[in-house]
Amino acid sequence: MIKAYIDFWKRAFDFRGRSTRPDFWWTYLVNVIIMTILVVFCILIPLFSNVDFNDPALLNNPAELRQLIMGYAWPVMLFGLIELIP
């Protein structure tokens, strides 16, 4: 599994040859696991921080709510963009 994932990143722009079906699915599985871990942490960090989600001022202000979400969701977006390159 780890070898398939390392090969995925090493051979990202090598257009000669083919990848095997198990290599594709192992890489897909590892990417899903990494993305799931990132999403869970990006959801749990604000819940255990000192952010008051019951504050009506926060919930009624879309700009502040968007800023809060983007502040914690940047690892997920960054990994998603990096993952799209290969």
PyMOL Python script that loads the backbone (N, CA, C, O; Angstrom):
from pymol import cmd

cmd.read_pdbstr("""\
ATOM      1  N   MET A   1       0.831  -1.186   0.000  1.00  0.00           N
ATOM      2  CA  MET A   1       0.000   0.000   0.000  1.00  0.00           C
ATOM      3  C   MET A   1       0.879   1.254   0.000  1.00  0.00           C
ATOM      4  O   MET A   1       0.663   2.165  -0.800  1.00  0.00           O
ATOM      5  N   ILE A   2       1.848   1.300   0.878  1.00  0.00           N
ATOM      6  CA  ILE A   2       2.716   2.471   0.961  1.00  0.00           C
ATOM      7  C   ILE A   2       3.545   2.612  -0.315  1.00  0.00           C
ATOM      8  O   ILE A   2       3.754   3.722  -0.804  1.00  0.00           O
ATOM      9  N   LYS A   3       4.015   1.491  -0.851  1.00  0.00           N
ATOM     10  CA  LYS A   3       4.802   1.534  -2.084  1.00  0.00           C
ATOM     11  C   LYS A   3       3.976   2.099  -3.243  1.00  0.00           C
ATOM     12  O   LYS A   3       4.483   2.880  -4.048  1.00  0.00           O
ATOM     13  N   ALA A   4       2.716   1.706  -3.323  1.00  0.00           N
ATOM     14  CA  ALA A   4       1.843   2.214  -4.385  1.00  0.00           C
ATOM     15  C   ALA A   4       1.637   3.718  -4.234  1.00  0.00           C
ATOM     16  O   ALA A   4       1.596   4.440  -5.230  1.00  0.00           O
ATOM     17  N   TYR A   5       1.508   4.193  -3.005  1.00  0.00           N
ATOM     18  CA  TYR A   5       1.292   5.622  -2.786  1.00  0.00           C
ATOM     19  C   TYR A   5       2.552   6.431  -3.091  1.00  0.00           C
ATOM     20  O   TYR A   5       2.473   7.523  -3.653  1.00  0.00           O
ATOM     21  N   ILE A   6       3.701   5.897  -2.723  1.00  0.00           N
ATOM     22  CA  ILE A   6       4.958   6.582  -3.041  1.00  0.00           C
ATOM     23  C   ILE A   6       5.177   6.608  -4.550  1.00  0.00           C
ATOM     24  O   ILE A   6       5.608   7.620  -5.102  1.00  0.00           O
ATOM     25  N   ASP A   7       4.882   5.500  -5.209  1.00  0.00           N
ATOM     26  CA  ASP A   7       5.000   5.456  -6.679  1.00  0.00           C
ATOM     27  C   ASP A   7       4.055   6.452  -7.341  1.00  0.00           C
ATOM     28  O   ASP A   7       4.391   7.034  -8.373  1.00  0.00           O
ATOM     29  N   PHE A   8       2.880   6.652  -6.758  1.00  0.00           N
ATOM     30  CA  PHE A   8       1.926   7.633  -7.287  1.00  0.00           C
ATOM     31  C   PHE A   8       2.551   9.023  -7.350  1.00  0.00           C
ATOM     32  O   PHE A   8       2.415   9.724  -8.353  1.00  0.00           O
ATOM     33  N   TRP A   9       3.228   9.415  -6.291  1.00  0.00           N
ATOM     34  CA  TRP A   9       3.828  10.748  -6.270  1.00  0.00           C
ATOM     35  C   TRP A   9       5.117  10.811  -7.091  1.00  0.00           C
ATOM     36  O   TRP A   9       5.408  11.840  -7.702  1.00  0.00           O
ATOM     37  N   LYS A  10       5.884   9.732  -7.112  1.00  0.00           N
ATOM     38  CA  LYS A  10       7.125   9.731  -7.887  1.00  0.00           C
ATOM     39  C   LYS A  10       6.861   9.735  -9.389  1.00  0.00           C
ATOM     40  O   LYS A  10       7.560  10.407 -10.148  1.00  0.00           O
ATOM     41  N   ARG A  11       5.856   8.990  -9.809  1.00  0.00           N
ATOM     42  CA  ARG A  11       5.583   8.838 -11.233  1.00  0.00           C
ATOM     43  C   ARG A  11       4.380   9.667 -11.687  1.00  0.00           C
ATOM     44  O   ARG A  11       3.673   9.277 -12.617  1.00  0.00           O
ATOM     45  N   ALA A  12       4.151  10.782 -11.048  1.00  0.00           N
ATOM     46  CA  ALA A  12       2.967  11.590 -11.343  1.00  0.00           C
ATOM     47  C   ALA A  12       2.975  12.114 -12.779  1.00  0.00           C
ATOM     48  O   ALA A  12       1.915  12.206 -13.398  1.00  0.00           O
ATOM     49  N   PHE A  13       4.122  12.452 -13.313  1.00  0.00           N
ATOM     50  CA  PHE A  13       4.194  13.017 -14.660  1.00  0.00           C
ATOM     51  C   PHE A  13       4.930  12.103 -15.629  1.00  0.00           C
ATOM     52  O   PHE A  13       5.402  12.547 -16.675  1.00  0.00           O
ATOM     53  N   ASP A  14       5.023  10.850 -15.284  1.00  0.00           N
ATOM     54  CA  ASP A  14       5.618   9.856 -16.169  1.00  0.00           C
ATOM     55  C   ASP A  14       4.486   9.225 -16.983  1.00  0.00           C
ATOM     56  O   ASP A  14       3.742   8.383 -16.482  1.00  0.00           O
ATOM     57  N   PHE A  15       4.368   9.643 -18.237  1.00  0.00           N
ATOM     58  CA  PHE A  15       3.244   9.200 -19.058  1.00  0.00           C
ATOM     59  C   PHE A  15       3.567   7.950 -19.866  1.00  0.00           C
ATOM     60  O   PHE A  15       2.764   7.525 -20.696  1.00  0.00           O
ATOM     61  N   ARG A  16       4.719   7.364 -19.634  1.00  0.00           N
ATOM     62  CA  ARG A  16       5.057   6.105 -20.285  1.00  0.00           C
ATOM     63  C   ARG A  16       4.665   4.966 -19.364  1.00  0.00           C
ATOM     64  O   ARG A  16       4.840   5.060 -18.149  1.00  0.00           O
ATOM     65  N   GLY A  17       4.158   3.934 -19.909  1.00  0.00           N
ATOM     66  CA  GLY A  17       3.776   2.784 -19.100  1.00  0.00           C
ATOM     67  C   GLY A  17       2.398   2.955 -18.493  1.00  0.00           C
ATOM     68  O   GLY A  17       1.681   3.912 -18.785  1.00  0.00           O
ATOM     69  N   ARG A  18       2.050   2.018 -17.657  1.00  0.00           N
ATOM     70  CA  ARG A  18       0.740   2.016 -17.043  1.00  0.00           C
ATOM     71  C   ARG A  18       0.850   1.707 -15.563  1.00  0.00           C
ATOM     72  O   ARG A  18       1.836   1.147 -15.084  1.00  0.00           O
ATOM     73  N   SER A  19      -0.175   2.086 -14.877  1.00  0.00           N
ATOM     74  CA  SER A  19      -0.301   1.734 -13.480  1.00  0.00           C
ATOM     75  C   SER A  19      -1.227   0.528 -13.379  1.00  0.00           C
ATOM     76  O   SER A  19      -2.133   0.363 -14.197  1.00  0.00           O
ATOM     77  N   THR A  20      -1.002  -0.297 -12.395  1.00  0.00           N
ATOM     78  CA  THR A  20      -1.871  -1.458 -12.238  1.00  0.00           C
ATOM     79  C   THR A  20      -3.145  -1.054 -11.504  1.00  0.00           C
ATOM     80  O   THR A  20      -3.203  -0.002 -10.867  1.00  0.00           O
ATOM     81  N   ARG A  21      -4.133  -1.880 -11.602  1.00  0.00           N
ATOM     82  CA  ARG A  21      -5.401  -1.598 -10.935  1.00  0.00           C
ATOM     83  C   ARG A  21      -5.246  -1.543  -9.418  1.00  0.00           C
ATOM     84  O   ARG A  21      -5.791  -0.637  -8.787  1.00  0.00           O
ATOM     85  N   PRO A  22      -4.512  -2.495  -8.804  1.00  0.00           N
ATOM     86  CA  PRO A  22      -4.324  -2.374  -7.342  1.00  0.00           C
ATOM     87  C   PRO A  22      -3.574  -1.112  -6.944  1.00  0.00           C
ATOM     88  O   PRO A  22      -3.885  -0.520  -5.911  1.00  0.00           O
ATOM     89  N   ASP A  23      -2.597  -0.686  -7.732  1.00  0.00           N
ATOM     90  CA  ASP A  23      -1.885   0.564  -7.419  1.00  0.00           C
ATOM     91  C   ASP A  23      -2.843   1.751  -7.409  1.00  0.00           C
ATOM     92  O   ASP A  23      -2.759   2.613  -6.534  1.00  0.00           O
ATOM     93  N   PHE A  24      -3.740   1.795  -8.366  1.00  0.00           N
ATOM     94  CA  PHE A  24      -4.717   2.879  -8.425  1.00  0.00           C
ATOM     95  C   PHE A  24      -5.604   2.878  -7.181  1.00  0.00           C
ATOM     96  O   PHE A  24      -5.802   3.919  -6.555  1.00  0.00           O
ATOM     97  N   TRP A  25      -6.133   1.715  -6.828  1.00  0.00           N
ATOM     98  CA  TRP A  25      -7.074   1.658  -5.716  1.00  0.00           C
ATOM     99  C   TRP A  25      -6.393   1.845  -4.369  1.00  0.00           C
ATOM    100  O   TRP A  25      -7.000   2.410  -3.459  1.00  0.00           O
ATOM    101  N   TRP A  26      -5.152   1.391  -4.207  1.00  0.00           N
ATOM    102  CA  TRP A  26      -4.440   1.655  -2.958  1.00  0.00           C
ATOM    103  C   TRP A  26      -4.186   3.151  -2.788  1.00  0.00           C
ATOM    104  O   TRP A  26      -4.328   3.698  -1.695  1.00  0.00           O
ATOM    105  N   THR A  27      -3.812   3.797  -3.878  1.00  0.00           N
ATOM    106  CA  THR A  27      -3.585   5.242  -3.828  1.00  0.00           C
ATOM    107  C   THR A  27      -4.879   5.976  -3.509  1.00  0.00           C
ATOM    108  O   THR A  27      -4.890   6.914  -2.711  1.00  0.00           O
ATOM    109  N   TYR A  28      -5.955   5.550  -4.126  1.00  0.00           N
ATOM    110  CA  TYR A  28      -7.265   6.156  -3.866  1.00  0.00           C
ATOM    111  C   TYR A  28      -7.637   5.991  -2.391  1.00  0.00           C
ATOM    112  O   TYR A  28      -8.106   6.938  -1.761  1.00  0.00           O
ATOM    113  N   LEU A  29      -7.431   4.799  -1.844  1.00  0.00           N
ATOM    114  CA  LEU A  29      -7.754   4.538  -0.446  1.00  0.00           C
ATOM    115  C   LEU A  29      -6.937   5.420   0.493  1.00  0.00           C
ATOM    116  O   LEU A  29      -7.478   5.981   1.446  1.00  0.00           O
ATOM    117  N   VAL A  30      -5.642   5.545   0.231  1.00  0.00           N
ATOM    118  CA  VAL A  30      -4.796   6.380   1.087  1.00  0.00           C
ATOM    119  C   VAL A  30      -5.227   7.847   0.997  1.00  0.00           C
ATOM    120  O   VAL A  30      -5.248   8.544   2.012  1.00  0.00           O
ATOM    121  N   ASN A  31      -5.567   8.317  -0.190  1.00  0.00           N
ATOM    122  CA  ASN A  31      -6.028   9.694  -0.337  1.00  0.00           C
ATOM    123  C   ASN A  31      -7.347   9.922   0.406  1.00  0.00           C
ATOM    124  O   ASN A  31      -7.540  10.980   1.004  1.00  0.00           O
ATOM    125  N   VAL A  32      -8.242   8.956   0.375  1.00  0.00           N
ATOM    126  CA  VAL A  32      -9.503   9.081   1.115  1.00  0.00           C
ATOM    127  C   VAL A  32      -9.246   9.100   2.616  1.00  0.00           C
ATOM    128  O   VAL A  32      -9.878   9.867   3.343  1.00  0.00           O
ATOM    129  N   ILE A  33      -8.329   8.268   3.086  1.00  0.00           N
ATOM    130  CA  ILE A  33      -8.003   8.245   4.513  1.00  0.00           C
ATOM    131  C   ILE A  33      -7.393   9.568   4.952  1.00  0.00           C
ATOM    132  O   ILE A  33      -7.769  10.110   5.992  1.00  0.00           O
ATOM    133  N   ILE A  34      -6.464  10.088   4.177  1.00  0.00           N
ATOM    134  CA  ILE A  34      -5.832  11.373   4.521  1.00  0.00           C
ATOM    135  C   ILE A  34      -6.860  12.492   4.525  1.00  0.00           C
ATOM    136  O   ILE A  34      -6.868  13.322   5.434  1.00  0.00           O
ATOM    137  N   MET A  35      -7.724  12.525   3.521  1.00  0.00           N
ATOM    138  CA  MET A  35      -8.734  13.577   3.449  1.00  0.00           C
ATOM    139  C   MET A  35      -9.731  13.457   4.607  1.00  0.00           C
ATOM    140  O   MET A  35     -10.165  14.472   5.152  1.00  0.00           O
ATOM    141  N   THR A  36     -10.092  12.245   4.980  1.00  0.00           N
ATOM    142  CA  THR A  36     -11.012  12.048   6.098  1.00  0.00           C
ATOM    143  C   THR A  36     -10.395  12.537   7.401  1.00  0.00           C
ATOM    144  O   THR A  36     -11.063  13.200   8.194  1.00  0.00           O
ATOM    145  N   ILE A  37      -9.135  12.218   7.623  1.00  0.00           N
ATOM    146  CA  ILE A  37      -8.456  12.685   8.831  1.00  0.00           C
ATOM    147  C   ILE A  37      -8.397  14.207   8.863  1.00  0.00           C
ATOM    148  O   ILE A  37      -8.652  14.818   9.901  1.00  0.00           O
ATOM    149  N   LEU A  38      -8.066  14.818   7.740  1.00  0.00           N
ATOM    150  CA  LEU A  38      -8.007  16.284   7.689  1.00  0.00           C
ATOM    151  C   LEU A  38      -9.364  16.909   7.963  1.00  0.00           C
ATOM    152  O   LEU A  38      -9.457  17.879   8.715  1.00  0.00           O
ATOM    153  N   VAL A  39     -10.412  16.368   7.368  1.00  0.00           N
ATOM    154  CA  VAL A  39     -11.759  16.920   7.567  1.00  0.00           C
ATOM    155  C   VAL A  39     -12.193  16.765   9.020  1.00  0.00           C
ATOM    156  O   VAL A  39     -12.764  17.690   9.596  1.00  0.00           O
ATOM    157  N   VAL A  40     -11.933  15.622   9.608  1.00  0.00           N
ATOM    158  CA  VAL A  40     -12.318  15.404  11.004  1.00  0.00           C
ATOM    159  C   VAL A  40     -11.591  16.396  11.906  1.00  0.00           C
ATOM    160  O   VAL A  40     -12.212  16.992  12.786  1.00  0.00           O
ATOM    161  N   PHE A  41     -10.307  16.582  11.707  1.00  0.00           N
ATOM    162  CA  PHE A  41      -9.577  17.533  12.535  1.00  0.00           C
ATOM    163  C   PHE A  41     -10.023  18.965  12.286  1.00  0.00           C
ATOM    164  O   PHE A  41     -10.067  19.767  13.218  1.00  0.00           O
ATOM    165  N   CYS A  42     -10.349  19.293  11.062  1.00  0.00           N
ATOM    166  CA  CYS A  42     -10.800  20.661  10.769  1.00  0.00           C
ATOM    167  C   CYS A  42     -12.194  20.921  11.328  1.00  0.00           C
ATOM    168  O   CYS A  42     -12.577  22.077  11.511  1.00  0.00           O
ATOM    169  N   ILE A  43     -12.948  19.876  11.600  1.00  0.00           N
ATOM    170  CA  ILE A  43     -14.246  20.049  12.249  1.00  0.00           C
ATOM    171  C   ILE A  43     -14.090  20.046  13.766  1.00  0.00           C
ATOM    172  O   ILE A  43     -14.761  20.813  14.457  1.00  0.00           O
ATOM    173  N   LEU A  44     -13.220  19.199  14.287  1.00  0.00           N
ATOM    174  CA  LEU A  44     -13.072  19.083  15.734  1.00  0.00           C
ATOM    175  C   LEU A  44     -12.331  20.255  16.361  1.00  0.00           C
ATOM    176  O   LEU A  44     -12.632  20.636  17.492  1.00  0.00           O
ATOM    177  N   ILE A  45     -11.379  20.829  15.657  1.00  0.00           N
ATOM    178  CA  ILE A  45     -10.606  21.942  16.230  1.00  0.00           C
ATOM    179  C   ILE A  45     -11.502  23.123  16.594  1.00  0.00           C
ATOM    180  O   ILE A  45     -11.398  23.625  17.713  1.00  0.00           O
ATOM    181  N   PRO A  46     -12.383  23.593  15.695  1.00  0.00           N
ATOM    182  CA  PRO A  46     -13.246  24.703  16.118  1.00  0.00           C
ATOM    183  C   PRO A  46     -14.237  24.315  17.212  1.00  0.00           C
ATOM    184  O   PRO A  46     -14.606  25.159  18.029  1.00  0.00           O
ATOM    185  N   LEU A  47     -14.675  23.054  17.244  1.00  0.00           N
ATOM    186  CA  LEU A  47     -15.632  22.652  18.276  1.00  0.00           C
ATOM    187  C   LEU A  47     -15.017  22.680  19.669  1.00  0.00           C
ATOM    188  O   LEU A  47     -15.704  22.982  20.644  1.00  0.00           O
ATOM    189  N   PHE A  48     -13.726  22.367  19.771  1.00  0.00           N
ATOM    190  CA  PHE A  48     -13.070  22.361  21.074  1.00  0.00           C
ATOM    191  C   PHE A  48     -12.317  23.653  21.365  1.00  0.00           C
ATOM    192  O   PHE A  48     -11.691  23.776  22.418  1.00  0.00           O
ATOM    193  N   SER A  49     -12.368  24.597  20.467  1.00  0.00           N
ATOM    194  CA  SER A  49     -11.734  25.888  20.735  1.00  0.00           C
ATOM    195  C   SER A  49     -12.736  26.779  21.474  1.00  0.00           C
ATOM    196  O   SER A  49     -13.813  26.329  21.865  1.00  0.00           O
ATOM    197  N   ASN A  50     -12.378  28.002  21.651  1.00  0.00           N
ATOM    198  CA  ASN A  50     -13.238  28.908  22.413  1.00  0.00           C
ATOM    199  C   ASN A  50     -14.252  29.641  21.538  1.00  0.00           C
ATOM    200  O   ASN A  50     -14.734  30.704  21.928  1.00  0.00           O
ATOM    201  N   VAL A  51     -14.587  29.104  20.371  1.00  0.00           N
ATOM    202  CA  VAL A  51     -15.572  29.717  19.494  1.00  0.00           C
ATOM    203  C   VAL A  51     -16.960  29.369  20.004  1.00  0.00           C
ATOM    204  O   VAL A  51     -17.262  28.199  20.241  1.00  0.00           O
ATOM    205  N   ASP A  52     -17.805  30.378  20.173  1.00  0.00           N
ATOM    206  CA  ASP A  52     -19.171  30.167  20.640  1.00  0.00           C
ATOM    207  C   ASP A  52     -20.105  30.105  19.436  1.00  0.00           C
ATOM    208  O   ASP A  52     -20.462  31.133  18.860  1.00  0.00           O
ATOM    209  N   PHE A  53     -20.495  28.890  19.063  1.00  0.00           N
ATOM    210  CA  PHE A  53     -21.357  28.717  17.904  1.00  0.00           C
ATOM    211  C   PHE A  53     -22.813  29.038  18.205  1.00  0.00           C
ATOM    212  O   PHE A  53     -23.634  29.084  17.289  1.00  0.00           O
ATOM    213  N   ASN A  54     -23.146  29.261  19.463  1.00  0.00           N
ATOM    214  CA  ASN A  54     -24.506  29.655  19.825  1.00  0.00           C
ATOM    215  C   ASN A  54     -24.687  31.165  19.808  1.00  0.00           C
ATOM    216  O   ASN A  54     -25.783  31.664  20.067  1.00  0.00           O
ATOM    217  N   ASP A  55     -23.633  31.885  19.508  1.00  0.00           N
ATOM    218  CA  ASP A  55     -23.689  33.339  19.454  1.00  0.00           C
ATOM    219  C   ASP A  55     -24.467  33.769  18.212  1.00  0.00           C
ATOM    220  O   ASP A  55     -24.035  33.476  17.097  1.00  0.00           O
ATOM    221  N   PRO A  56     -25.588  34.447  18.368  1.00  0.00           N
ATOM    222  CA  PRO A  56     -26.366  34.855  17.188  1.00  0.00           C
ATOM    223  C   PRO A  56     -25.620  35.839  16.296  1.00  0.00           C
ATOM    224  O   PRO A  56     -25.877  35.901  15.094  1.00  0.00           O
ATOM    225  N   ALA A  57     -24.701  36.605  16.870  1.00  0.00           N
ATOM    226  CA  ALA A  57     -23.932  37.548  16.052  1.00  0.00           C
ATOM    227  C   ALA A  57     -23.038  36.794  15.063  1.00  0.00           C
ATOM    228  O   ALA A  57     -22.843  37.245  13.935  1.00  0.00           O
ATOM    229  N   LEU A  58     -22.505  35.667  15.479  1.00  0.00           N
ATOM    230  CA  LEU A  58     -21.665  34.864  14.587  1.00  0.00           C
ATOM    231  C   LEU A  58     -22.505  34.187  13.514  1.00  0.00           C
ATOM    232  O   LEU A  58     -22.132  34.169  12.341  1.00  0.00           O
ATOM    233  N   LEU A  59     -23.635  33.633  13.918  1.00  0.00           N
ATOM    234  CA  LEU A  59     -24.465  32.893  12.976  1.00  0.00           C
ATOM    235  C   LEU A  59     -25.186  33.801  11.981  1.00  0.00           C
ATOM    236  O   LEU A  59     -25.513  33.364  10.877  1.00  0.00           O
ATOM    237  N   ASN A  60     -25.434  35.033  12.348  1.00  0.00           N
ATOM    238  CA  ASN A  60     -26.130  35.960  11.450  1.00  0.00           C
ATOM    239  C   ASN A  60     -25.182  36.787  10.594  1.00  0.00           C
ATOM    240  O   ASN A  60     -25.628  37.561   9.748  1.00  0.00           O
ATOM    241  N   ASN A  61     -23.884  36.632  10.805  1.00  0.00           N
ATOM    242  CA  ASN A  61     -22.903  37.383  10.038  1.00  0.00           C
ATOM    243  C   ASN A  61     -22.184  36.414   9.090  1.00  0.00           C
ATOM    244  O   ASN A  61     -21.246  35.732   9.502  1.00  0.00           O
ATOM    245  N   PRO A  62     -22.617  36.349   7.830  1.00  0.00           N
ATOM    246  CA  PRO A  62     -22.009  35.379   6.918  1.00  0.00           C
ATOM    247  C   PRO A  62     -20.526  35.619   6.667  1.00  0.00           C
ATOM    248  O   PRO A  62     -19.781  34.662   6.453  1.00  0.00           O
ATOM    249  N   ALA A  63     -20.083  36.863   6.687  1.00  0.00           N
ATOM    250  CA  ALA A  63     -18.670  37.142   6.434  1.00  0.00           C
ATOM    251  C   ALA A  63     -17.797  36.590   7.562  1.00  0.00           C
ATOM    252  O   ALA A  63     -16.734  36.025   7.309  1.00  0.00           O
ATOM    253  N   GLU A  64     -18.246  36.755   8.795  1.00  0.00           N
ATOM    254  CA  GLU A  64     -17.467  36.248   9.928  1.00  0.00           C
ATOM    255  C   GLU A  64     -17.499  34.720   9.976  1.00  0.00           C
ATOM    256  O   GLU A  64     -16.493  34.089  10.298  1.00  0.00           O
ATOM    257  N   LEU A  65     -18.633  34.136   9.664  1.00  0.00           N
ATOM    258  CA  LEU A  65     -18.749  32.687   9.632  1.00  0.00           C
ATOM    259  C   LEU A  65     -17.881  32.095   8.525  1.00  0.00           C
ATOM    260  O   LEU A  65     -17.233  31.068   8.727  1.00  0.00           O
ATOM    261  N   ARG A  66     -17.863  32.736   7.358  1.00  0.00           N
ATOM    262  CA  ARG A  66     -17.018  32.293   6.253  1.00  0.00           C
ATOM    263  C   ARG A  66     -15.546  32.385   6.620  1.00  0.00           C
ATOM    264  O   ARG A  66     -14.761  31.493   6.297  1.00  0.00           O
ATOM    265  N   GLN A  67     -15.174  33.466   7.296  1.00  0.00           N
ATOM    266  CA  GLN A  67     -13.782  33.637   7.719  1.00  0.00           C
ATOM    267  C   GLN A  67     -13.392  32.552   8.726  1.00  0.00           C
ATOM    268  O   GLN A  67     -12.270  32.047   8.684  1.00  0.00           O
ATOM    269  N   LEU A  68     -14.298  32.193   9.620  1.00  0.00           N
ATOM    270  CA  LEU A  68     -14.031  31.143  10.591  1.00  0.00           C
ATOM    271  C   LEU A  68     -13.851  29.795   9.893  1.00  0.00           C
ATOM    272  O   LEU A  68     -12.928  29.049  10.219  1.00  0.00           O
ATOM    273  N   ILE A  69     -14.714  29.483   8.948  1.00  0.00           N
ATOM    274  CA  ILE A  69     -14.624  28.217   8.223  1.00  0.00           C
ATOM    275  C   ILE A  69     -13.341  28.161   7.400  1.00  0.00           C
ATOM    276  O   ILE A  69     -12.642  27.148   7.418  1.00  0.00           O
ATOM    277  N   MET A  70     -13.026  29.222   6.688  1.00  0.00           N
ATOM    278  CA  MET A  70     -11.816  29.238   5.864  1.00  0.00           C
ATOM    279  C   MET A  70     -10.562  29.185   6.737  1.00  0.00           C
ATOM    280  O   MET A  70      -9.537  28.654   6.309  1.00  0.00           O
ATOM    281  N   GLY A  71     -10.629  29.718   7.930  1.00  0.00           N
ATOM    282  CA  GLY A  71      -9.484  29.685   8.829  1.00  0.00           C
ATOM    283  C   GLY A  71      -9.122  28.275   9.264  1.00  0.00           C
ATOM    284  O   GLY A  71      -7.953  27.970   9.502  1.00  0.00           O
ATOM    285  N   TYR A  72     -10.120  27.427   9.363  1.00  0.00           N
ATOM    286  CA  TYR A  72      -9.864  26.055   9.806  1.00  0.00           C
ATOM    287  C   TYR A  72      -9.852  25.048   8.666  1.00  0.00           C
ATOM    288  O   TYR A  72      -9.364  23.933   8.854  1.00  0.00           O
ATOM    289  N   ALA A  73     -10.366  25.391   7.500  1.00  0.00           N
ATOM    290  CA  ALA A  73     -10.482  24.432   6.403  1.00  0.00           C
ATOM    291  C   ALA A  73      -9.328  24.515   5.410  1.00  0.00           C
ATOM    292  O   ALA A  73      -9.329  23.777   4.425  1.00  0.00           O
ATOM    293  N   TRP A  74      -8.358  25.373   5.629  1.00  0.00           N
ATOM    294  CA  TRP A  74      -7.286  25.520   4.634  1.00  0.00           C
ATOM    295  C   TRP A  74      -6.454  24.253   4.456  1.00  0.00           C
ATOM    296  O   TRP A  74      -5.993  24.028   3.337  1.00  0.00           O
ATOM    297  N   PRO A  75      -6.219  23.400   5.469  1.00  0.00           N
ATOM    298  CA  PRO A  75      -5.450  22.171   5.182  1.00  0.00           C
ATOM    299  C   PRO A  75      -6.170  21.235   4.206  1.00  0.00           C
ATOM    300  O   PRO A  75      -5.534  20.605   3.361  1.00  0.00           O
ATOM    301  N   VAL A  76      -7.486  21.149   4.325  1.00  0.00           N
ATOM    302  CA  VAL A  76      -8.259  20.290   3.422  1.00  0.00           C
ATOM    303  C   VAL A  76      -8.174  20.824   1.992  1.00  0.00           C
ATOM    304  O   VAL A  76      -7.968  20.061   1.049  1.00  0.00           O
ATOM    305  N   MET A  77      -8.333  22.120   1.843  1.00  0.00           N
ATOM    306  CA  MET A  77      -8.281  22.715   0.498  1.00  0.00           C
ATOM    307  C   MET A  77      -6.883  22.593  -0.097  1.00  0.00           C
ATOM    308  O   MET A  77      -6.744  22.317  -1.289  1.00  0.00           O
ATOM    309  N   LEU A  78      -5.855  22.793   0.708  1.00  0.00           N
ATOM    310  CA  LEU A  78      -4.487  22.698   0.212  1.00  0.00           C
ATOM    311  C   LEU A  78      -4.166  21.276  -0.247  1.00  0.00           C
ATOM    312  O   LEU A  78      -3.593  21.091  -1.321  1.00  0.00           O
ATOM    313  N   PHE A  79      -4.525  20.278   0.546  1.00  0.00           N
ATOM    314  CA  PHE A  79      -4.273  18.897   0.147  1.00  0.00           C
ATOM    315  C   PHE A  79      -5.080  18.538  -1.098  1.00  0.00           C
ATOM    316  O   PHE A  79      -4.585  17.825  -1.971  1.00  0.00           O
ATOM    317  N   GLY A  80      -6.306  19.022  -1.186  1.00  0.00           N
ATOM    318  CA  GLY A  80      -7.122  18.760  -2.365  1.00  0.00           C
ATOM    319  C   GLY A  80      -6.503  19.327  -3.633  1.00  0.00           C
ATOM    320  O   GLY A  80      -6.533  18.681  -4.680  1.00  0.00           O
ATOM    321  N   LEU A  81      -5.942  20.527  -3.548  1.00  0.00           N
ATOM    322  CA  LEU A  81      -5.298  21.128  -4.715  1.00  0.00           C
ATOM    323  C   LEU A  81      -4.012  20.401  -5.089  1.00  0.00           C
ATOM    324  O   LEU A  81      -3.740  20.172  -6.267  1.00  0.00           O
ATOM    325  N   ILE A  82      -3.229  20.042  -4.087  1.00  0.00           N
ATOM    326  CA  ILE A  82      -1.986  19.326  -4.356  1.00  0.00           C
ATOM    327  C   ILE A  82      -2.285  17.946  -4.952  1.00  0.00           C
ATOM    328  O   ILE A  82      -1.570  17.467  -5.833  1.00  0.00           O
ATOM    329  N   GLU A  83      -3.344  17.326  -4.457  1.00  0.00           N
ATOM    330  CA  GLU A  83      -3.724  15.993  -4.946  1.00  0.00           C
ATOM    331  C   GLU A  83      -4.220  16.032  -6.384  1.00  0.00           C
ATOM    332  O   GLU A  83      -4.100  15.039  -7.102  1.00  0.00           O
ATOM    333  N   LEU A  84      -4.767  17.146  -6.812  1.00  0.00           N
ATOM    334  CA  LEU A  84      -5.264  17.265  -8.193  1.00  0.00           C
ATOM    335  C   LEU A  84      -4.143  17.347  -9.220  1.00  0.00           C
ATOM    336  O   LEU A  84      -4.356  17.001 -10.382  1.00  0.00           O
ATOM    337  N   ILE A  85      -2.973  17.790  -8.829  1.00  0.00           N
ATOM    338  CA  ILE A  85      -1.879  17.985  -9.792  1.00  0.00           C
ATOM    339  C   ILE A  85      -1.489  16.684 -10.464  1.00  0.00           C
ATOM    340  O   ILE A  85      -1.442  16.649 -11.694  1.00  0.00           O
ATOM    341  N   PRO A  86      -1.206  15.609  -9.736  1.00  0.00           N
ATOM    342  CA  PRO A  86      -0.849  14.367 -10.462  1.00  0.00           C
ATOM    343  C   PRO A  86      -2.072  13.716 -11.039  1.00  0.00           C
ATOM    344  O   PRO A  86      -1.971  12.669 -11.678  1.00  0.00           O
TER     345      PRO A  86
END
""", "prot")
cmd.dss("prot")
cmd.show_as("cartoon", "prot")
cmd.util.cbc("prot")
cmd.orient("prot")
